[in-house]
C-alpha cells in the first residue's frame, strides 16, 4: 500500500490522470483491453474533467477500454443521482469509447434484479474460468462516514465472498437508498485500486481507514486489500491533516513536484 499526499487537490487530480493513462496503456499492451471501474460522488468529477481534455483523450486507448461502476443508485440513467449519468455527462460523451463497452447498472430494476443482471454482465466479460473480470483499475472515493463504493459502516458481515455484486438499502446525505455495489471480493481481485480523498471533512474517516487494527465495521475501506494487485491512496493535505507522522511520511508529494512523482 502506498499513501501519496498532495499539497493541493489540483496536484492530486493531475497525478491521478497520469496514473490512469499509464495503467490504461500498460493494460492494452499486455492484454489487449483496459477494464476501468468508476465511482460516483463529487470527488472524482475533477478527474473525469481532466480525462475528457484533448491531451488525455488522445493518450488514452478508448477503443480498447471497458467502463464499469463500483456502485450505483437505482434510479433512471438521466436522474441527477445516477453515477452512470454523471460520468456520461462529464466524461463518456466527450471521448471515443464504443457504446457497447460502457457497462452501466440497470437502475430501473429492483435491487436484487439489478444485482443479478450486473453479475451476469460482469461474468460475460471475465477471463475463461473466472466468475467476474479482473479489473485493471478501480477508482474509489471515501465518504465522511467511512464508506467506499456503497459499502457502508455496519454491513461488512453481510457481504458475500463468492459474488461480485451486492444489493442494499442505505441512505447517505439524502441520496437515494436503494443501491448495488461491487463487493470487496470483486474489488480485491483487481490489478490496481486507487482511492481519491480530498477535504478536511474526510480526515477522520481517512485516519480510521489507515489505522492498523481498526474495525471494518466502522471503517469499511479497510476491506479493500487487493490480493495480487496494488493499493494506492491519493490524498490532499486537508484530508491527511490527522494522519500520524508514520503514515504521512511514507510518501509525500511536495508542492514543487507538479507531475505528482513519488518520493519514498
Protein Blocks (a to p, Z undefined) as FASTA:
>chain_A
ZZdddfbfklmmmmmmmmmmmmmmmmmmmnopacddddedjklmmmmmmmmpmklmmmpc
fklcccddfbdcdddfkbmklmklmmmmmmmmmpccdfklpccddfkbcfklmmmmmmmm
mmmmpcehiabdcdfbdcddddfkopahjbcehilmmpcfkbfbdcddddeehiafbdcd
ddfklmmmpmbdcdddedjklmmmmmmmmmghiafklmmmlmpccfkbccdddddfklmm
mpcfklmmmpccdfklmnopacZZ
